[in-house]
Every structure is written in C-alpha cells, then in structure tokens.
Amino acid sequence: MTQSKSTNTFASSEDAPKRRRIKGRFDPTRLNGALVISDEARLALERCLLFQGLDRNELMAVAALVEETSVEVNEILLMEGETARYLYIVIEGQGAAQVEMERGWLSLGLVGPGEAAGWSSLVGGSVVYPATVKALTDMKVARIETSGLALLMNVDPKIGYPVLKSLSAIFYRQYEAALVAAKTA
C-alpha cells in the first residue's frame, strides 16, 4: 500500500474526500485525562467492544489518554496506507470504512457510536491503516495515541489482556465476514 495515490477516482472535486483537520479543542492550560472527558466520550468507551472487559477504574485509565476531536462530513478520519498511530472511538456520527481499488472505492462497512476505527494500530510495529474511514456525517471521536495505550496495556495486564482478547475477537469477526463474502462472490 502506498501513502498517496496519483490517480483521482472521484467524478468531481466535490466527491473527493477532504483531509481531516483537528479542531481547536486543544488548550494547554486544561488538565488532560479522565476527569475532563465528556460524558458522551465516556459512554462511547464503555460501549466499545475493545474495552468491554474493563472495570470502571481501568476504563478511566484509558479515558485519561483520550483527546476528543471533531471531523466534518466528507473529511477523512484515517487514510489507507498511513502509519497507524491512533485508535478512534466514535462518540457521535458515522463514517464509512473503504479501500481504494482500481475501479474506485470499495465499502467495507460503517463505523458508528461506540465503535472503533483504526484498531489495526494496536497490532504494534510499523503498521499502516488497511482502509480509509471517511465521515458520512459530522463526527465526534475520542482519539487515543496507540503508543500510550500500548504502554498502559503492558504496565497493567488487567487492561492489556481484555483489550487484546477483544481485538482478537474483532479480527476473527473480520476474517469470518471476509470468508462469507468470498464464498458468496
């Protein structure tokens, strides 16, 4: 996979996805962490399959890593081929996971509230995102830098084991869906 494509597969410039811009929610004087994330972000983390096995204190340790951000409709949340550095949990809105093919974009599915995008970033090493996620509506997301989450998971196995177990379940479901799609194609 290459980071940038030289051909334009969109009919017009309006159809082309816009690059995501981090909105001005950053305030260096604000305390970062679990005490300042929104209730909506906390609920999204609680609903997210990746964090289902965590108790409240463990979930708040993860929440301390969250940076809330916004993505406008048609902007790109994450791009196929880019280095996978962040995990995104959708707080509100909806995005489409898709891959670029020779004939255009192939949709892989939707990502909505409480769901994770960019979970491949948890695999480790120099991993790239295998798909692009484009905002279908305005979105609010909880962005977690994977290096911080990986450190937390390594330091506290009560967090690391359940998250990796859930990640395995996600990969297995994706594998099953790919097999069904291949058999029915």
C-alpha positions in Angstrom: 0.0 0.0 0.0 1.3 3.4 -0.8 0.5 6.5 1.2 -0.7 8.6 -1.7 -2.4 7.7 -4.9 -1.6 9.5 -8.1 -4.9 8.8 -9.9 -8.2 10.6 -9.0 -11.0 8.1 -8.7 -13.7 10.8 -8.0 -16.1 12.2 -10.5 -15.6 15.7 -9.3 -13.7 17.6 -6.7 -16.8 17.7 -4.5 -16.8 13.9 -4.4 -13.1 13.8 -3.3 -12.6 13.3 0.5 -11.3 16.3 2.4 -8.3 15.8 4.7 -9.2 15.9 8.4 -8.3 18.9 10.4 -8.1 18.7 14.2 -10.4 21.4 15.5 -9.3 23.8 18.1 -10.2 21.9 21.2 -6.6 21.8 22.5 -6.0 24.0 25.5 -2.5 23.6 27.1 -3.8 25.1 30.4 -6.5 22.4 30.6 -5.9 19.3 32.6 -5.8 16.2 30.4 -7.4 13.0 31.4 -10.4 11.1 32.7 -11.7 14.0 34.8 -12.3 16.2 31.8 -13.6 13.9 29.0 -17.3 14.4 28.2 -20.0 12.0 29.4 -20.6 11.2 25.7 -16.9 10.1 25.3 -17.0 8.0 28.5 -20.2 6.3 27.3 -18.7 5.6 23.9 -15.7 4.0 25.6 -18.0 1.9 27.8 -19.9 0.7 24.8 -16.8 0.0 22.7 -16.1 -3.8 22.2 -12.4 -3.2 22.7 -13.0 -2.1 26.3 -15.8 -4.4 27.4 -13.7 -6.4 29.8 -12.6 -3.4 31.8 -13.9 -2.2 35.2 -14.6 1.5 35.9 -11.1 2.3 37.2 -9.4 0.6 34.3 -11.7 2.3 31.8 -10.9 5.7 33.4 -7.2 4.9 33.0 -7.9 4.5 29.3 -10.0 7.7 29.3 -7.0 9.6 30.6 -5.5 9.1 27.1 -8.4 10.4 25.2 -8.4 13.6 23.1 -11.8 14.5 21.8 -11.9 15.9 18.3 -14.4 16.6 15.5 -14.5 15.5 11.9 -16.7 17.3 9.4 -18.8 15.4 6.8 -16.7 14.1 3.9 -13.4 14.6 5.8 -11.0 11.7 6.2 -10.7 10.3 9.7 -7.8 8.0 8.8 -6.2 7.1 5.5 -5.3 3.8 4.0 -1.5 3.4 3.9 -0.8 6.0 6.6 1.2 4.9 9.6 -1.4 3.6 12.2 -0.7 5.8 15.3 -4.2 6.4 16.6 -7.2 4.5 17.7 -10.5 6.3 17.3 -13.7 5.6 19.2 -16.8 7.2 17.6 -18.7 9.3 20.0 -21.3 10.5 17.6 -21.8 10.5 13.8 -21.0 7.8 11.3 -18.1 7.0 8.9 -17.6 4.6 6.1 -14.6 2.2 6.0 -13.4 1.8 2.5 -10.4 0.7 0.4 -9.3 2.1 -2.9 -9.4 -0.3 -5.8 -8.6 0.1 -9.5 -12.2 0.9 -10.3 -12.9 3.2 -7.4 -13.7 2.8 -3.7 -15.0 -0.5 -2.1 -17.0 0.0 1.0 -16.2 -2.3 3.9 -18.8 -1.2 6.3 -19.9 1.6 8.6 -18.4 2.8 11.9 -20.8 4.4 14.4 -21.2 5.5 18.0 -19.3 3.2 20.4 -17.3 1.5 17.6 -13.6 1.7 17.0 -11.8 2.8 13.9 -8.1 2.2 13.4 -7.9 -0.8 15.7 -5.1 -2.2 13.5 -2.9 0.4 15.2 -2.9 -1.9 18.3 -1.1 -4.7 16.4 2.3 -3.0 17.0 5.3 -2.3 14.9 5.2 -0.2 11.8 1.6 -0.9 10.9 -0.4 1.1 8.4 -4.1 1.6 8.3 -5.5 -1.0 5.9 -8.5 1.1 4.9 -9.7 4.7 4.8 -12.5 6.0 7.0 -14.5 8.9 5.6 -17.0 10.8 7.6 -20.6 10.4 6.3 -21.9 12.8 8.8 -20.3 15.3 11.2 -18.5 13.2 13.8 -17.1 13.5 17.3 -14.4 11.0 18.1 -12.2 10.0 21.0 -8.7 9.8 19.7 -6.2 7.7 21.6 -2.5 7.6 20.7 -1.7 4.0 20.4 1.8 4.2 21.9 0.3 5.5 25.2 -2.4 2.8 25.2 0.2 0.1 24.5 2.3 1.3 27.4 -0.8 1.2 29.7 -1.7 -2.3 28.4 1.9 -3.5 29.1 2.1 -1.9 32.6 -1.4 -3.2 33.6 -2.3 -6.7 32.4 -5.8 -6.2 33.8 -6.2 -3.7 31.0 -3.9 -5.3 28.4 -5.3 -8.8 28.4 -9.0 -7.9 27.9 -8.2 -5.4 25.2 -6.1 -7.9 23.3 -8.8 -10.6 23.8 -11.4 -8.2 22.3 -9.0 -7.2 19.5 -8.7 -10.9 18.6 -12.5 -11.2 18.5 -12.7 -8.2 16.2 -10.1 -9.8 13.9 -11.9 -13.1 13.9 -15.2 -11.4 13.0 -13.5 -9.6 10.1 -12.0 -12.9 9.0 -15.4 -14.6 9.1 -17.0 -11.8 7.2 -14.3 -11.9 4.5 -14.8 -15.7 4.1 -18.5 -15.3 3.7 -18.0 -12.5 1.2 -15.5 -14.6 -0.8 -17.8 -17.7 -0.8 -20.8 -15.7 -2.0 -19.0 -13.6 -4.6 
